Structure formats: structure tokens, C-alpha cells
Amino acid sequence: MPDGNLTTAEQEVLDQIEAEDVDFLRLQFTDILGTVKNVSVPARQAEKAFTEGIYFDGSSIEGFVRIQESDMRLKPDPGTFAVLPWRTNDESAAARMICDVIDTSTGDPFEGDPRYVLKQALERAKEMGYTVNAAPEPEFFLFEEDEEGRATTETNDHGGYFDLAPKDLASDVRRDIIYGLENMGFEVEASHHEVAEGQHEINFTYDDALTTADNVATFRTVVRAIAAQHDLHATFMPKPIPKINGSGMHTHLSLFTEDGENAFHDETDEFNLSEEARAFTAGLLEHAPAITAVANPTVNSYKRLVPGYEAPVYVAWSDRNRSALIRKPAARTPAASRVELRSPDPSCNPYLALAVMIHAGLEGIENDLECPDPVRENIYEFDETKREEYGIDTLPSNLGGAVDALEEDEVVSDALGEHISEKFVEAKSQEFEEYLVDVSQWELDRYLETF
């Protein structure tokens, strides 16, 4: 039985803290850019964290609040308790819980908390009779560190797609990462070497969208920490090396009804897609340019989103090829019917990215948007005339264009909420302006001695 005002789930966490000899708790949340933040407290403060919350200075967090309104409160979600897997044998354990951020002036959820924004999207889906499932496919690079422990861009292997050792020298690292993730409650489906040297992918199972976003944030932390134990640097930067494939985070989405049926499946349809699935897909296509600002949020993201490196830039869908923005993967069972948005990359804030995808798709369903026909040819081989003939647009070619699209799209802006939309646009506009006035090494190499 729980003690005092504690719920059963909270009491179970206190019992697990004692059983696992946990000394410290990391109370985790993200800023609007997706950077994981945490406040560490002694484990003896766990009950206080549940009953009163833990206060922190929100003015120090990107996009949160101004200095004159800085007190914020963390409310731990007991369902996210997990012991961190990278302690040494002689250390007591540390654990993490993911938190919701509370506005202390009102006692309400803070509108600038990305997790709250995703919860609002899921609430909209619930009101329409749906739950949302999602599964990401995050890719990352492993690089050597120099003698001072700083990251290089030297890969530690020369493997390619699905290669085995000895070419895939990082197989032991991936194994340790998988063990670490499983110890934290992840169900890992598969892992493999990706196309580029030093590039890897680890997939975990479909889950509800909130758990999936929590898992992505945790995944990045675990991968970095365990790679560091092997003297390697793991990066989720979309395009760390020029002229090779970048890292994406293809995201699979589906809606389920209240009776547990997959709302995206229709066995009578040529592609086994229901009307809801088609309308959801149409919503994603309609709002794709604005979604791109959130799902591909860095200047570097657009070095990946170029033709020729398996990255989707063409706003279309297909049931059979990967040149389109959205793919309908083959499904072995009705429950597995889903759509795959292929543009997101792993630098995005997973809460915000999923939130805007969900709102865009639901908007498609609410407005009964008509889904175009699938493009079954390789769009990479189309010239501009043929793309115009098929009515295929392209995603924004840079961060500035994506931010412009976001500002013009009321649906995606409203999905973020006024606070985050304003702060996100401000931060990303500044990032793009700084990029525009910088001079790259490429420019120096090409022009310095020529002109």
C-alpha cells in the first residue's frame, strides 16, 4: 500500500530505489531544442519530488521563461523510472525519471514544456477516438576521439549496410548499448550497421507516442554514455561527413481505436490503407514544409535533405519505393499497418516533432483531405518537368525556408502553442542568420587563392 499521499506507482518507485541501492535520481526533461536537461537529487528526496515537486530556475533553459518569472517545478512521472546502466561495479546506482514541467505561478502544466505539447496532441487524438502509436528508426555515427578526448570525424570501422565484423568493428559497442537499453526497459527489435562507414541504427518496438518520445530522448543519452565508455563519440548530427549518407530518424505512425483496432488498416483497399490513413497521410503531405522546420531543426539537417543520398525531399507517398517523403511499409498483420514519414532526423526534439506530425495528420482526418495517388516510380530519376507533371513539390532546401513555412502554417504553429512557436522561430531564425554570415572552409579552399 502507498504511504500518505503517494500513489501506488510512486510507492513502487520508492521500493525499487531501496532494492536497487539507488543513491541519486536524475530528474530529466528537455528544452525546446530537444537538449536533455536534468536536475540531480539524492534518492532520499524521491518522496518529496512526488509530493511537492523539485524547483529549478527556468530562466537558464533555452526557450523557457524570462528571468523575472523563473521559478519552475519538476513533477516526476513514476512510470519512467529506470536505473541507469553505466555505473561501475563499485558504484551505487543512479536512476532517472522523466518529468513534466509545472508553472509555479498557476500550478498548471507549463505551456513551454515540449512533453506537455505532445500530451496536448494526444489529447486531441483521444477526443477523436484514437490513441497514437509511433516507432522511430534513429541513426547515429560513432567516431574516434583524439588524445584529449575530443570528437573527431574519423570512423572506427569501414563497414557498410548490414556488414559483420571484422568490417563492423562497432558490433561490440552496439551490443553494450542494447544491453543498456534493455536494462532500462527498452524492447530492442534490431540493430545493424548502416550504409555509411561508422553509421549505425538501433530500432526499438512500437509504443504509444509519449513513451516513444521519452524513449528517443533516453536513447540518445544512453548511446552517448556507453560509446564514451569505449572511447568513442556518438553523434546524432544529421550530416557530419560530406558526400555520404546522413543520419535520419524515419518515423512510423498509426492510430488505434478505443476497441484496440488499427484505424489505418482496411483489407479491402489496394494498399490495405483505410480512409483515415489516407486522410492522415494527406495531412502530413499538406503540412510537410512546416513540419520540416521541427523535424529537421538545424542548418546541418539540410545537408542531408538533398537528392542522391537516400534522403526524402519530394512531397509524395508510395507503397513500394523509398524516394517519396512518406512510405506505406508492408505489414504482416492488420495491427502493423502504418505510414512512415522519412524526413525527420535524430537532432529533432522528439516531443515537438511527434506533436506536429500528429496534429497535421489529425487535421487531414478532420477536414477529410483527399490523398493523392501513390508515386510508384523512382522520383530521384524524375526531371523537373516530370515532377511538375505529377504535382510533386520539394521540401524546403534550408532552415530559413523551413522556418518561413512554419510561420505561415497555422496548424503546425498552433500545434506547438504560442509560447514554443515564438521561441522556436526566434532561436532558429538566429541560427540561420549566424550561418549566413559565416565563412566556411569550403569557401576558403575554393576562393581564397583564386580571386
Solvent accessible surface area in square Angstrom, and as a share of the most:
residue,aa,sasa,rsa
1,M,213,0.95
2,P,41,0.26
3,D,78,0.40
4,G,80,0.77
5,N,139,0.72
6,L,7,0.04
7,T,74,0.43
8,T,83,0.48
9,A,46,0.36
10,E,24,0.11
11,Q,25,0.11
12,E,106,0.47
13,V,6,0.04
14,L,34,0.17
15,D,75,0.39
16,Q,77,0.34
17,I,17,0.09
18,E,143,0.64
19,A,89,0.69
20,E,64,0.29
21,D,87,0.45
22,V,9,0.05
23,D,69,0.36
24,F,110,0.46
25,L,0,0.00
26,R,87,0.32
27,L,0,0.00
28,Q,10,0.05
29,F,7,0.03
30,T,5,0.03
31,D,4,0.02
32,I,0,0.00
33,L,56,0.28
34,G,6,0.06
35,T,70,0.40
36,V,41,0.24
37,K,63,0.27
38,N,72,0.37
39,V,40,0.23
40,S,65,0.42
41,V,13,0.08
42,P,38,0.24
43,A,11,0.09
44,R,195,0.71
45,Q,53,0.23
46,A,1,0.01
47,E,85,0.38
48,K,95,0.40
49,A,0,0.00
50,F,20,0.08
51,T,66,0.38
52,E,100,0.45
53,G,1,0.01
54,I,19,0.10
55,Y,130,0.49
56,F,25,0.10
57,D,65,0.34
58,G,0,0.00
59,S,31,0.20
60,S,87,0.56
61,I,24,0.12
62,E,79,0.35
63,G,14,0.13
64,F,2,0.01
65,V,25,0.14
66,R,137,0.50
67,I,132,0.67
68,Q,125,0.56
69,E,77,0.35
70,S,20,0.13
71,D,91,0.47
72,M,2,0.01
73,R,50,0.18
74,L,0,0.00
75,K,105,0.45
76,P,5,0.03
77,D,37,0.19
78,P,30,0.19
79,G,72,0.69
80,T,20,0.11
81,F,26,0.11
82,A,8,0.06
83,V,24,0.14
84,L,11,0.06
85,P,35,0.22
86,W,47,0.16
87,R,104,0.38
88,T,75,0.44
89,N,167,0.86
90,D,132,0.68
91,E,90,0.41
92,S,42,0.27
93,A,2,0.01
94,A,23,0.18
95,A,0,0.00
96,R,14,0.05
97,M,0,0.00
98,I,2,0.01
99,C,1,0.00
100,D,22,0.12
101,V,0,0.00
102,I,12,0.06
103,D,38,0.20
104,T,49,0.28
105,S,96,0.62
106,T,88,0.51
107,G,43,0.41
108,D,81,0.42
109,P,66,0.41
110,F,7,0.03
111,E,98,0.44
112,G,0,0.00
113,D,2,0.01
114,P,0,0.00
115,R,7,0.02
116,Y,56,0.21
117,V,7,0.04
118,L,0,0.00
119,K,71,0.30
120,Q,85,0.38
121,A,0,0.00
122,L,36,0.18
123,E,79,0.36
124,R,47,0.17
125,A,0,0.00
126,K,134,0.57
127,E,135,0.61
128,M,51,0.23
129,G,20,0.19
130,Y,24,0.09
131,T,79,0.46
132,V,4,0.02
133,N,34,0.17
134,A,0,0.00
135,A,11,0.09
136,P,4,0.02
137,E,39,0.17
138,P,1,0.01
139,E,15,0.07
140,F,0,0.00
141,F,0,0.00
142,L,0,0.00
143,F,4,0.02
144,E,70,0.31
145,E,51,0.23
146,D,52,0.27
147,E,184,0.83
148,E,127,0.57
149,G,44,0.42
150,R,149,0.54
151,A,55,0.43
152,T,40,0.23
153,T,81,0.47
154,E,115,0.52
155,T,25,0.15
156,N,23,0.12
157,D,0,0.00
158,H,134,0.60
159,G,3,0.03
160,G,18,0.17
161,Y,115,0.44
162,F,118,0.49
163,D,43,0.22
164,L,147,0.73
165,A,65,0.50
166,P,113,0.71
167,K,121,0.51
168,D,1,0.01
169,L,102,0.51
170,A,0,0.00
171,S,39,0.25
172,D,75,0.39
173,V,6,0.04
174,R,20,0.07
175,R,111,0.40
176,D,39,0.20
177,I,0,0.00
178,I,31,0.15
179,Y,122,0.46
180,G,3,0.03
181,L,0,0.00
182,E,84,0.38
183,N,112,0.58
184,M,16,0.07
185,G,63,0.60
186,F,13,0.05
187,E,121,0.54
188,V,30,0.17
189,E,120,0.54
190,A,49,0.38
191,S,37,0.24
192,H,21,0.09
193,H,0,0.00
194,E,14,0.06
195,V,55,0.32
196,A,8,0.06
197,E,78,0.35
198,G,0,0.00
199,Q,1,0.01
200,H,0,0.00
201,E,10,0.04
202,I,0,0.00
203,N,25,0.13
204,F,6,0.02
205,T,40,0.23
206,Y,63,0.24
207,D,54,0.28
208,D,59,0.31
209,A,0,0.00
210,L,31,0.15
211,T,49,0.28
212,T,3,0.02
213,A,0,0.00
214,D,8,0.04
215,N,24,0.12
216,V,2,0.01
217,A,0,0.00
218,T,3,0.02
219,F,0,0.00
220,R,14,0.05
221,T,40,0.23
222,V,1,0.00
223,V,0,0.00
224,R,109,0.40
225,A,26,0.20
226,I,7,0.04
227,A,0,0.00
228,A,53,0.41
229,Q,105,0.47
230,H,67,0.30
231,D,100,0.52
232,L,10,0.05
233,H,68,0.30
234,A,2,0.01
235,T,19,0.11
236,F,6,0.02
237,M,87,0.39
238,P,2,0.01
239,K,15,0.06
240,P,19,0.12
241,I,37,0.19
242,P,99,0.62
243,K,166,0.70
244,I,54,0.27
245,N,25,0.13
246,G,9,0.09
247,S,0,0.00
248,G,2,0.02
249,M,7,0.03
250,H,26,0.12
251,T,3,0.02
252,H,10,0.04
253,L,0,0.00
254,S,1,0.00
255,L,0,0.00
256,F,29,0.12
257,T,43,0.25
258,E,150,0.67
259,D,111,0.57
260,G,49,0.47
261,E,111,0.50
262,N,15,0.08
263,A,9,0.07
264,F,0,0.00
265,H,46,0.20
266,D,48,0.25
267,E,135,0.61
268,T,120,0.70
269,D,32,0.17
270,E,133,0.60
271,F,23,0.10
272,N,54,0.28
273,L,4,0.02
274,S,9,0.06
275,E,133,0.60
276,E,60,0.27
277,A,0,0.00
278,R,48,0.18
279,A,7,0.05
280,F,1,0.00
281,T,2,0.01
282,A,6,0.05
283,G,0,0.00
284,L,1,0.00
285,L,17,0.08
286,E,112,0.50
287,H,19,0.08
288,A,4,0.03
289,P,45,0.28
290,A,2,0.01
291,I,5,0.02
292,T,2,0.01
293,A,0,0.00
294,V,1,0.01
295,A,0,0.00
296,N,0,0.00
297,P,6,0.04
298,T,33,0.19
299,V,24,0.14
300,N,28,0.15
301,S,0,0.00
302,Y,11,0.04
303,K,97,0.41
304,R,8,0.03
305,L,9,0.05
306,V,51,0.29
307,P,75,0.47
308,G,61,0.58
309,Y,66,0.25
310,E,101,0.45
311,A,4,0.03
312,P,0,0.00
313,V,10,0.06
314,Y,10,0.04
315,V,23,0.13
316,A,6,0.05
317,W,3,0.01
318,S,0,0.00
319,D,32,0.16
320,R,144,0.53
321,N,26,0.13
322,R,131,0.48
323,S,4,0.03
324,A,0,0.00
325,L,1,0.00
326,I,1,0.00
327,R,33,0.12
328,K,15,0.06
329,P,3,0.02
330,A,96,0.75
331,A,35,0.27
332,R,237,0.86
333,T,73,0.42
334,P,78,0.49
335,A,60,0.47
336,A,33,0.26
337,S,0,0.00
338,R,47,0.17
339,V,2,0.01
340,E,2,0.01
341,L,3,0.02
342,R,8,0.03
343,S,4,0.03
344,P,0,0.00
345,D,0,0.00
346,P,0,0.00
347,S,26,0.17
348,C,0,0.00
349,N,4,0.02
350,P,2,0.01
351,Y,4,0.01
352,L,0,0.00
353,A,1,0.01
354,L,8,0.04
355,A,0,0.00
356,V,0,0.00
357,M,1,0.00
358,I,0,0.00
359,H,21,0.10
360,A,0,0.00
361,G,0,0.00
362,L,0,0.00
363,E,35,0.16
364,G,0,0.00
365,I,30,0.15
366,E,100,0.45
367,N,88,0.45
368,D,119,0.62
369,L,54,0.27
370,E,160,0.72
371,C,17,0.10
372,P,69,0.44
373,D,120,0.62
374,P,25,0.16
375,V,10,0.06
376,R,95,0.35
377,E,74,0.33
378,N,62,0.32
379,I,0,0.00
380,Y,65,0.25
381,E,140,0.63
382,F,15,0.06
383,D,89,0.46
384,E,114,0.51
385,T,99,0.58
386,K,67,0.28
387,R,46,0.17
388,E,121,0.54
389,E,134,0.60
390,Y,90,0.34
391,G,60,0.57
392,I,13,0.06
393,D,101,0.52
394,T,71,0.41
395,L,11,0.05
396,P,22,0.14
397,S,89,0.57
398,N,58,0.30
399,L,1,0.00
400,G,13,0.12
401,G,30,0.29
402,A,0,0.00
403,V,4,0.02
404,D,78,0.41
405,A,18,0.14
406,L,0,0.00
407,E,106,0.47
408,E,144,0.65
409,D,22,0.11
410,E,137,0.61
411,V,34,0.19
412,V,0,0.00
413,S,22,0.14
414,D,107,0.55
415,A,8,0.06
416,L,1,0.00
417,G,28,0.27
418,E,148,0.66
419,H,32,0.14
420,I,0,0.00
421,S,15,0.10
422,E,103,0.46
423,K,56,0.24
424,F,3,0.01
425,V,22,0.12
426,E,104,0.46
427,A,20,0.16
428,K,10,0.04
429,S,36,0.23
430,Q,102,0.45
431,E,52,0.23
432,F,31,0.13
433,E,105,0.47
434,E,98,0.44
435,Y,94,0.36
436,L,110,0.55
437,V,125,0.72
438,D,97,0.50
439,V,90,0.52
440,S,49,0.32
441,Q,119,0.53
442,W,148,0.52
443,E,62,0.28
444,L,72,0.36
445,D,108,0.56
446,R,136,0.50
447,Y,91,0.35
448,L,123,0.61
449,E,171,0.77
450,T,95,0.55
451,F,186,0.78
